Amino acid sequence: MPPHARTAWFRTLGLLVLVLLGAAVLGVVVGYPWEVLATVALGVVAWHYWRLHRVLGRLTARQRYAPPDGIGVWNELDRLLHRGQVEMRGRKRRLVEMLRAYRAAAAALPDAIVVVDRNSQRIQWFNETGTPLLGLRYPDDIDAPLVERLQPLPLAHWLAGGRNAEALETPSPLDSSTTLSLRLIPYSENLWLLVARDVTRLLQLEQMRRDFVANVSHELRTPLTVIHGYLDMIEQEDLPEWQPMFNEMQRQSQRMTQLVEDLLTLSRLESQGTLSTEETVAMAPVLTTLRREANALSQGRHRIDVEDSAMVDLFGAGKELHSAFSNLVSNAVRYTPAGGAIGIRFLRAGRGVVLEVSDSGYGIPAAHLPRITERFYRVSTSRSRESGGTGLGLAIVKHILNLHQARLEITSEVGRGSIFACHFGSERIRPRDAGDADTGRAEAHA
C-alpha cells in the first residue's frame, strides 16, 4: 500500500474511533448509552454505504469526474480510481492509434491480405487490395465462406493443408490473364492469413529469360559446329608447332558445346509442367550403365562401388532420370582426387526409395549448400573449370527430380566427401520382374 493511502486509512480509522467514543460519552450523559451508540454506528454505516454508492456510480457512468481534494480513505479511493481511469484511457488511445497504423500499413500493401477463421474458413477482414486482386467487397464479404467467395479458385484442398500448404499459383478470379501467388500463414490458433500477390509480370520476365536462353543456345549451335569442322580439318595437317594451340581450341569449343547443350536441356525442363512420357524404368540396367560411365570417366583412378538393395524399379521418364543420375556420377568422379572412392547405391528409405551417389572428394562448405543447385553457381571456380564442368549439372538434376515429385538432399563435409541423395516417393515405385531382380543382384556384386 502506498504511504499516502496508508495515511488516509489511519486517519479514517482514527476519526471513526473518535466518533464512537464521543457517542459513548454522550449516551452515558443522557442515560441511554447503547441506544446512542447504535444510532451513531448506523449513521456511520449509512454514510459509508453512501460513499460506496458514489464510487460505484463513478465506475458505471464512464464519465470524467474531477477527484476530490479532501482527506480520508474514500477520497483517496476516488483519486486512485480517477488515476486508473486516466491511465486506462491513455492505453486505449495508444492501442487505437497502433491499430489504425497497422490497418493503414495493411491497406498500403500491394498484396491482398485476408484474415480467415481457421474453423469455419470464413472471411474476418481484408485490406483494400483484396478488391482489385480477389474481387472482395466490403462489408458484403465479411463473414462469407472463403472457398465459395473466391470461386473458381481451387482452394478447398489447398486450405486443408493448413500450415503445410505450399505457395499456390493460380489465375485471378477476376481476370484469367493475371496470375496470383497465394500463401497461407497460420499466425494464431484460430486465424489464418491469406496473402495474394500478383506475379504476372514476374512470370512474364521469367518466360522471356527462358526464351532468350533457348534462342541464344540454338543460335550458338551452328557457329560451333562450323568451328569444330574447321578444327578437325586443320588437325589433319602436319603442323606440329601449332598442335598445342589446336588442342586447346578443340577443348574450349567442346566445353562451349557442352554448355550450350546443358542450357538447352535446362530450358526444356523449365518449360515443362509435366513429363511428356512416363514408363517403368528398369533400374538394374541403369545402374550398370552408371557403373560403366563412371569407370570410363575415372580411367581406373577411383574405386567404383555399386549397390542395389532396393530391388524395385522406378516409374518416370527414363532418359531424364538417366541424365540426372549420370550428372551426379560424373560430378563425383570429377571432384574426387585419384585414389578416392565413388559409391552408387539404390536403397529403400521408409515407404520410398533413394539413389545415393557418394564420393570421398573435397567436400562442400556448409555455407554453399543452400545455393549449390543454382545455375552457374560454383563453390570453386578454378576447380570447376579445370574439371570441365559447366555449372548447370545440379540445376538440371533438381528440375528433373521436381518433375518426378522427388527431391535432392545434399550432405557434405569438407575434406571427407559428399552424398547426393535422390528421394522418390512410394507412388514412383514399381515391382521388379524376377529376371531383372536376379540380373540386378549379379551386376551389383560384379
Residue pairs with C-beta under 8 A, 6 or more apart in sequence:
1 9
4 76
5 73
5 76
5 80
8 71
8 72
8 73
8 75
8 76
9 73
9 76
11 71
11 72
11 73
12 72
12 73
12 74
15 72
16 44
19 40
19 44
20 37
20 40
20 41
20 44
22 40
23 36
23 37
23 39
23 40
23 41
24 33
24 36
24 37
26 36
27 33
27 34
27 35
27 36
27 37
30 36
48 74
51 74
55 74
55 77
55 78
55 81
58 65
58 78
58 81
59 81
64 85
65 78
65 82
66 82
67 75
67 78
67 79
67 82
67 83
68 75
68 78
68 79
69 75
103 127
106 113
106 127
107 127
107 128
107 129
109 127
109 129
110 129
110 197
110 198
111 129
111 133
111 195
111 196
111 197
112 126
112 127
112 129
112 130
112 133
112 134
112 136
112 194
112 195
112 196
112 197
113 126
113 127
113 129
113 130
113 193
113 194
113 195
114 123
114 125
114 126
114 130
114 134
114 136
114 146
114 193
114 194
114 195
114 196
115 123
115 124
115 125
115 126
115 191
115 192
115 193
115 194
116 122
116 123
116 124
116 146
116 191
116 192
116 193
116 194
117 124
117 190
117 191
117 192
118 162
118 186
118 189
118 190
118 191
118 192
119 190
120 145
121 145
121 146
121 147
121 159
122 143
122 144
122 145
122 146
123 136
123 141
123 142
123 143
123 144
123 145
123 146
123 149
124 142
124 143
124 191
125 142
126 134
126 136
126 138
126 141
130 136
130 196
131 137
131 138
132 174
133 172
133 174
133 178
133 180
133 196
133 198
134 150
134 172
134 173
134 174
134 180
134 196
135 150
135 173
135 174
136 149
141 149
146 155
146 159
146 194
147 155
147 156
147 159
150 173
151 173
152 173
153 170
153 173
153 182
154 168
154 170
155 182
158 165
158 168
158 182
158 184
159 165
159 184
159 192
161 184
162 184
162 186
162 192
163 184
163 186
165 184
167 181
167 182
167 183
168 181
168 182
168 183
169 179
169 180
169 181
169 182
169 199
169 203
170 179
170 180
170 182
171 177
171 178
171 179
171 180
172 178
172 179
172 180
172 198
177 200
178 198
178 200
179 198
179 199
179 200
179 203
180 196
180 197
180 198
180 199
181 196
181 197
181 199
182 194
182 195
182 196
183 194
183 195
183 197
184 192
184 193
184 194
184 195
185 192
185 193
185 194
185 195
186 192
186 193
187 193
210 267
210 270
210 271
213 263
213 266
213 267
214 263
214 264
214 267
214 268
214 271
216 263
217 260
217 263
217 264
217 267
218 264
220 256
220 260
221 260
224 253
224 256
224 257
224 260
227 249
227 253
228 250
228 253
228 254
228 257
231 246
231 249
231 250
231 253
234 242
234 246
235 243
235 246
235 250
239 246
255 388
255 390
258 388
258 390
259 390
259 392
262 390
262 392
262 393
262 396
263 392
265 323
265 392
265 396
266 375
266 392
266 395
266 396
266 399
269 320
269 396
269 399
269 400
269 403
270 399
272 403
274 403
275 316
275 317
275 320
275 403
275 404
276 317
277 317
278 315
278 316
278 317
279 315
279 316
279 317
279 318
280 313
280 314
280 315
280 430
281 313
281 314
281 315
281 316
281 317
281 318
281 321
282 313
282 432
282 436
283 308
283 310
283 312
283 313
283 314
283 346
283 432
283 440
284 308
284 432
284 436
284 437
284 439
284 440
284 443
286 318
286 321
286 322
286 325
287 306
287 308
287 344
287 346
287 440
287 443
287 444
288 443
289 322
289 326
290 306
290 325
290 326
290 329
290 344
291 304
291 306
291 344
291 443
291 446
293 326
293 329
293 330
294 302
294 304
294 329
294 330
294 332
294 333
294 342
294 344
295 304
297 329
297 330
297 333
297 334
298 304
298 333
298 342
301 338
301 339
302 333
302 336
302 338
302 339
302 340
302 341
302 342
303 340
303 341
303 342
304 341
304 342
304 344
305 341
305 342
305 343
305 344
305 345
306 343
306 344
306 345
306 443
306 444
306 446
307 343
307 344
307 345
307 346
307 347
307 444
308 345
308 346
308 440
308 441
308 443
308 444
309 345
309 346
309 347
309 348
310 346
310 347
310 348
310 353
311 432
311 437
311 440
311 441
312 353
312 429
312 430
312 431
312 432
313 429
313 430
313 431
313 432
313 436
314 321
314 353
314 404
314 424
314 428
314 429
314 430
315 427
315 428
315 429
315 430
316 404
316 428
317 403
317 404
320 400
320 403
320 404
321 400
321 404
323 396
323 400
324 396
324 397
324 400
324 401
324 422
325 355
325 357
325 422
327 393
327 394
327 396
327 397
328 357
328 393
328 397
328 420
328 422
329 342
329 344
329 357
330 393
331 357
331 389
331 393
331 394
331 420
332 342
332 357
332 358
332 359
332 361
332 418
332 420
333 342
333 359
334 387
334 388
334 389
335 359
335 361
335 362
335 383
335 387
336 342
336 359
336 360
336 361
336 362
336 417
337 361
337 362
340 359
340 360
340 361
340 417
341 358
341 359
341 360
342 357
342 358
342 359
343 356
343 357
343 358
343 359
344 355
344 356
344 357
345 355
345 356
345 358
346 353
346 354
346 355
346 356
347 353
347 354
347 355
347 356
348 354
349 423
351 425
351 426
352 423
352 424
352 425
352 426
352 428
352 429
353 423
353 424
353 428
353 429
354 421
354 422
354 423
354 424
355 421
355 422
355 424
356 419
356 420
356 421
356 422
357 419
357 420
357 421
358 417
358 418
358 419
358 420
359 417
359 418
360 416
360 417
361 417
361 418
362 380
362 383
362 414
362 415
362 417
363 412
363 413
363 414
363 415
363 416
363 417
363 418
364 372
364 379
364 410
364 412
364 414
364 418
365 379
365 414
366 412
368 377
368 379
369 410
369 412
371 377
372 379
372 394
372 410
373 394
373 395
373 397
373 398
373 408
373 410
374 395
375 391
375 392
375 395
376 391
376 392
377 391
378 384
378 389
378 391
384 391
394 408
397 408
397 420
397 422
398 408
401 407
401 408
401 422
404 424
404 428
405 425
405 427
405 428
406 422
406 423
406 424
406 425
406 428
407 422
407 423
408 420
408 421
408 422
408 423
409 420
409 421
409 423
410 418
410 419
410 420
410 421
411 418
411 419
411 421
412 418
412 419
432 440
